[in-house]
Amino acid sequence: MQRRNRRGGVEDRWKLRDGTPSAKAGTGKRWRARYVDHNARERERVFDRKVDAESWLDEQTTGLVTGQYVEPKAGHVTLGELGPSWLGRQTHLKPSAFRPLEIAWRLHVEPTWGRARIVDVMHTTVQQWVSDLAAGPVGDDGERKARSATTVQRAYGVLAAVLDDAVKDRRLITNPARGVKLPRKVRREHTYLTHRQVHDLAAAAGDRGPMVLLLAYGGLRWGEAAGLRVRDLDLLRRRISISQNAVEVGSRVELGTPKNHRRRTVPVPAFLAPVLAEQCVGKGREDLVFPGRAGFMRPPRGTGGWFEGARIRAGLPRLTPHDLRHTAASLAVSAGANVKAVQKMLGHASAAMTLDVYADLFDDDLEAVADRLDLAVTAAGILSRTGTQR
C-alpha cells in the first residue's frame, strides 16, 4: 500500500521516519508515524518510542481497512459537551426514570469527567473511578461512607452510555468504559406479613386502613394505588383496572402509565369490595379513591410518618409500604395461586421475573411435587429399588 508524499515521491505507507528536532517533537530522536485518511488527507503524529508509533499507526490503518476509522480530532470533544446532549435525547424515559440519570450525571459523572476529552478516557481510569465511587466520600470522622451499588451502577451507566454514543458517532473506535467491574446489588430479604398482621396494621392505620388492605391483597405499587380513580373500580365484578401511576419525582407528583407500560386487571377479594366502596361514597368518576392533602397521596417517609406509627402500634417488624406488595405475593401463593396468576396480579413482565423475585415462596411447591410423585408411584403399584412393593 503506497501513497505520494508532499514532495511527489512514492514511499511505503506504513513506513516510520526519524523526526527532525522541532518545537513540536522536542529534542532528540523521535518517531513520526504518517498515513493518509479516507479523505486523502495526510495525518501524522510524533512519538518518543518506535513501538508506540507502530501501535498507533496499526490502529489507524486497521480502522481505515475495516471501515471503523476515526479522525484524530473527533475525540477531542469533552464529556462535558456530550453529556447534556445525551440527557436531552432521553425523551423516551418517564420522568421518574429520567430524574435519577440527571442526578447521577450532575453529582457523580460531570464533576469528574466533565473536562476530560473522550480520547483521553482510559479503561483503567474508569475502573479506579468506579472503585472510588463505591468506597464513598470521607466523613467527618475520617471514615469512608460507602455508596450503594445502585448509585454506582447508575453513575457508571450514564458515563458508559455517553461514550457508547461517541462510538456510534465515530468519535471513538471502542468504548473504554465497557468491561469495568461493578459492585453487585445485594437483594434485601423480603418481609411477609400474615393475614392477622395485615389486619392489625390496617386497624392501626385508622382512616388509611383501606389503602393498607388494598396494597396487601391487591399487590399494587404505591403509585398505582395513589393514582386510582373511582372509574377504575368495578366492584360488582370485583375488579380493579390499573391504567396509571402517580410517581413522586422530586417535589412533584408525575402521572403516567404503570411500570413497563403494562395495563392490567387486579381481582378484589370479596371482603375488600365493601371497604373500597365506602371510599367512593360521594365521589365522582374522575375523583381519586385515596386523595392526599393536596392532590395525590404521597408515600409515607421517615419515622414520624403515619405508616411507621401504625407499624409500631401494631407491633410489627420494620417494613415499608412496598413490603405489602411482597405480602400480597406471599398470601396469593399460600392460597394456592400459581406463578402465572401471581405474575398477572403484580404486573410483572414475565413469570420468570416473578420466580426470580419470589423464588423463596415456591420452595414448598418442590416438596409438594415430591409428595405427589410418591403417591403416583404408590397408586401404580411399582416396585421400589429395594424390591419391595409399595
Helices and strands as residue ranges (DSSP letters): E 2-4, E 10-12, E 16-19, E 30-36, E 42-47, H 50-66, G 72-76, H 79-88, H 95-104, I 105-109, H 110-113, G 118-120, H 123-135, H 149-168, H 195-204, G 206-208, H 209-218, H 222-226, G 230-232, E 233-234, E 239-242, E 245-249, E 252-256, G 259-261, E 264-267, G 270-272, H 273-279, E 291-292, E 295-296, H 306-314, H 321-334, H 339-346, H 351-357, G 359-362, H 363-380
